[in-house]
């Protein structure tokens, strides 16, 4: 159920109510003065995605492009030492001042 913000026209109390979409604003009772004289306010909304993330088409293309480039990077001859894919450990800057 959505949460709505209201202002009571009788006592100017602002309040939030979780109610059905089909409930009319005029039917909403003010918790402070107990009158049915409320006006629904415009407010921001929140949404929540539940479940596992499934990448979209564009995101999938980006991952494929990244993997292709990393494969090409691994095949290049090493400049000094052994070339490997960057990791968290070897991508940290050294403390040489």
Secondary structure, DSSP 8 states (H G I E B T S, - for coil): --EEEEEETTT--EEEEE--TTS-GGG---TTT--S-EEE----------S-----HHHHHHHHHHHHHHHHHHHS--SSS------TTTTS-----
